[in-house]
Amino acid sequence: MPDDKQYVSFDRIVSQKLSEQLADANRQIATLAAMCDVKDAQIAELREKLEDKDDGNGNA
């Protein structure tokens, strides 16, 4: 039985470590998603400026 307790303890430690890594990865994903949203907004703004510029020059 002592071996079983060691495995349970080891499994618990591994599980906790994996949970921490998963939480960290999720935080990184959330940060990257927010950065992508900002970049998408910047791209949309630049596209709009280009379209306005093209309209102003009589080019389509």
C-alpha positions in Angstrom: 0.0 0.0 0.0 2.8 2.5 0.6 3.6 2.4 -3.2 0.0 3.3 -4.0 0.2 6.4 -1.8 3.4 7.4 -3.5 1.7 7.1 -6.9 -1.3 9.1 -5.8 0.9 11.8 -4.4 3.0 11.8 -7.6 -0.1 11.9 -9.7 -1.5 14.8 -7.7 1.8 16.7 -8.1 1.8 16.1 -11.9 -1.8 17.0 -12.2 -1.3 20.3 -10.3 1.7 21.2 -12.4 -0.2 20.4 -15.6 -3.1 22.6 -14.4 -0.7 25.4 -13.7 0.8 25.1 -17.2 -2.6 25.0 -18.8 -3.7 28.1 -16.9 -0.5 29.9 -18.0 -1.1 28.8 -21.6 -4.7 30.0 -21.4 -3.5 33.4 -20.2 -1.0 33.6 -23.1 -3.7 32.7 -25.6 -6.0 35.4 -24.1 -3.2 37.9 -24.4 -2.5 36.9 -28.0 -6.2 37.0 -28.9 -6.4 40.6 -27.5 -3.4 41.6 -29.5 -5.0 40.1 -32.7 -8.2 42.1 -32.0 -6.1 45.3 -31.8 -4.2 44.5 -35.0 -7.5 43.6 -36.8 -8.9 47.0 -35.8 -5.7 48.7 -37.0 -5.9 46.9 -40.3 -9.6 47.8 -40.7 -8.7 51.4 -40.0 -5.9 51.4 -42.6 -8.1 49.8 -45.2 -10.8 52.4 -44.6 -8.2 55.2 -45.1 -6.9 53.6 -48.3 -10.5 53.3 -49.6 -11.1 56.9 -48.7 -7.9 57.9 -50.4 -8.8 55.9 -53.5 -12.2 57.6 -53.6 -10.7 61.0 -53.3 -8.4 60.4 -56.3 -11.2 59.2 -58.5 -9.7 55.7 -58.5 -11.8 52.7 -57.7 
